[in-house]
């Protein structure tokens, strides 16, 4: 798994590099910030940026810089991209972890309730709410939250801020879709495991239903759920773009949005590579967690 990280990250870097090259616009002209720049000035700037070199050489130089922790320099302000990312990442990580906590607790709890419920209307209600949560756009939900809780009820300030009070609504808005996905998968997994032979054996020993579910059903049903949680964590890192913009929070989402609006290619590339690296590492951690949850995987 550790060795697979190398080609995976190289593929991500290559794809980012190719997209950068195919994007319309001349980086030399953007760096000069002058639409009336002469062809000689643009050519000199392209030479300084190394854009006239062969593609293979440019890509090798790009990979070498990344290996040394250099994600480039912003076109605006000449600030190292990695420094800007590291300054904003704690805010985005705080929001993502809060949303992950909400989605994991709510999704697993609702999924267990629906998976063990004997009444059909409970399962149908959970299915309906899960589909609604997967379908509702995050930016629309964020706007509704702001109108209701900030403007009408005045429970939170309209503009973003620090502290738990200003974190609740963005975290909930970001967590709605992951809650739905985790709940659906947990429900399906629990319903599959609850009818296995070892579950019937546990009941035949006289164990209570709560003990059967928490000690026997849930540990065996959590493997696909853990995979989903890891994938949702990576998706939420990217989904903060809409939430941070809607709630006026400074973070990687607003940083990437500003980079796109300014066509600041080093910022865009750096943010994509950094986010993809975090996503790959999270999935590696999920794979290692399998052995903790299920000893059979560790023994194999």
N, C-alpha and C positions, 0 to 999 in steps of 0.2 A: 504493500500500500504506500509506503514511503517513497519507493522508487517510482511508482506511478504518478506521484506528484510532479516529477520533473517534466515528462512529456505533456502532462495536462496544462501546467503553467506555461510551458513554451508554446503550446497551441493557442492559449488565450492571448499571450503577448503577440504572436504572429497575426492572429485575427484582428486584434486591436490595431496593429501596425498597418495592415492592409486596408481596413476601413478608413483609417486616417489618410492614407494615400488616395483613396477613391473619393473622399469628401471634396465637393466643389470649393474653390477658393484657393488663393495663393498665400501661403504662410508668410512669404517675403513681403507682400503688400500689407498684410495684416500687422506685421511687426512694425512697419513704417507708419501705420495709422494715418495714411495719407493717400486718398484716392488719386491725387494728381502727381504721384511719385513717378519719376522718369524711369524708363526701362533699365538704364544703367544702375540706378539706385536699387531697383528691385533685384537685378542680377547680382549685385554685390551682396545684398542681404541674403539671397538664396545661397551664395557661396559661403557666407559666414555660418549659415545654418547647416551646411553640408548637404543641401538638397540636390545638388548637381552630381553627387557621387552615385555610383551604381547602387541599386536597391539592396543587393546582398550586403554591401558594405554598410549601408545605412541601418539595416536591420541588425547586423552584428554589433554596431556601435550602440544601438538602442538597447539590446539585451545586456551588453556589458555595463551600461549605465545603471540599468535596473538591478543587476547583480551587486552593484556597489551602493545600492540604496538611493540612487539618483533617478527620480521620476521626471526630470526636466525642470525647466524654469518657465513660469507664467509669462505670457506675452505682455501682460499688463502689470506693471510694478516690478517686474524682474524678480519675483519672490519664488524660492524653491517650492515646487508643488508638494513635495513630501512634508515640508514644514507646515504648509497650510492645511493639509489633510490631517496631520497629527494634532493640530490645534483644534480642529472641528470634530474629529472622530469621537472623543469622549461624550459629546452631546448626543450624537447619533447613536452611539452604543448604549447610552442610558435609555433613550427612547425605545430602542429595539429590545433591550433586555426587559424593560417594563412591559412592553407589548407581548413579549415571549412568555413572561410569567403569567399574564392574564390569559393568554390563549391556551397555554398548557393546562393550567388549573381548570379553566372553564371548559375547554374542549374535552379533556379526559373525563371530567366529572359528568358532563352531559352525555358523552358517549357511553359511559358505564351505565348511567340511568336508562338510556334508550336500549342498550344491549341486554340488560337484565329485566326490563319491564315486561310484564305479562299482558298488559293492556295495549291493544293495538293503537289506540288514539295517541298514546304517549310517543310511540315510535313514529307515527305519522307526523306529529307536531314537530319532533326533532328533525325529521327529514325536511319538512317544509322550511323551518327556520334556517337549517344548514344551507339549503339551496338559495334562500334569500340572501344569506350572508355572503355566499360565493358570487352572487350576481350583482350586488349593490356596488357601485363605484366608490372608491375611497374618497375622491375629491368631493363627491356629492354628500357623502356621509359627514365629512369634515365640515362642509358648509352648513349642514343642518345642525350639527353640534354647536357651531359658533352662533348661529341665529338663536337657537333655543336657550343654551346654557350661558352664553356670554352676553348677547344683546337683550334677550327677553328676561331671563332670570337673574342675570348679572352675577352668576356664581364664580366666574373666572374673568380675568381681564381679556379684552379683545386682542391685544397684542401679546406676543410671546414673552415669556419670562422664565425665571429659574424657580426651583422648588417643586415639591410634590403636587401642589395645587395646580400648577401649570403643566404638569406631566400627565395627569389623569386622562383628560379628554383626548389628547393626541395618541396616547397609548391604547385607549379603548378603540378609537377609530382605526388605528393600524392593526388591531388584533381581531377585528370582526371576521375578516376573511379566513385567517388561520384558525380561529376557533371553529368555524364551520367545517373546514377540511379535516382538522384533528378529530372533531366530534363524529363525523361520518365514518372515518377510518376506524376509530376506537369502537364504535357501535358494531361495525361489520366484523372486526377482529374478535370482539367479545362474544358475539353470537356464534362465531365459528368454534371458539375454544370451549364455550360453556357446555357444548354437547359431546365433548370428548370422553373417552373411557376414564381417564384419571379424575375427571370432575365427578362422574357418577360414583366412582370408588370413594372419593372424599365425602360425598353425601351419605353413602351407605355406612360410613364409619360414625355417622351421627353428628358431623360438623355442621354448624349453623351456616345459613346462606351467606351471611356477611364474611365469615372466615373463608368459605369456599371461593368467593369472588376475589377477595383481596389477597389471599395467600396462594391460590392455585390458578385462578383464571387470569387475573391481571398480569402477573409476571410473564406468562406465556403469550399474552395478547399484546404486550408492549413493544415487541421487536419491530413490526411495521410502523407502529405509532412513533417510535423514536426516530425512525428514518424520516417520517413526515415532519416531525418537529425540526430536525436538522435542515431539511429543505425549506421549510417555512421561515426559519431564521435567516437564511440567505436571501429569500425573497423579500423579507421585511426590510433588510438593509437597503435593497433597491427601492422598495416602496415608500421609503421615507421622503422621497422627492416631493410627492403631493402633500403629505401630511405636514412636513416642515414648512413648505411654502404657504399652506393654508393657515397654519397657526403661528406664522412668523417666527419660527425657531431657527437659529443658526446651526447648521450641521452640514454633513456631506451632501445631503439632498439639495439644499439651496446652493451649495458650492458648485455642484454639477450643473444645476439649472443656469446659474450665472455664467458658467463656462460655455455652455451651449449657446446662450444668447449672445455672448461676446465672441463666439467662435475661437475660444482660447484652447487650441488643440492639445497642448501639453497638459492642461488641467483635466480635459476630458479623458485623455489617455491614462493619466495617472490615477484618476478616480476609478476608472474601469478596471485597471490592473490591480489596484489595491482592494477593491470590492471583490473581485474574482478570487484573489488570493485568500481573503477571509472566508469566502464561501467554500473553497476547496479544503481549507484547514478545519472548518466546522464539520464537513462531511467525514474527514478523517477521524475526528473526535467521536463522531457518531458510530463509525465502524468499530472503534476501540471499545465503545460503551456496550456493544453487543455482547462481548465476552463477560462483562460484569453482570448483565441481566440474565444471560443464558449460559451456564457453565458448559453446555454441550458444544457450543461454538468455540469456546476457549480450548476444549480438549481436542477438537478436530484440527 
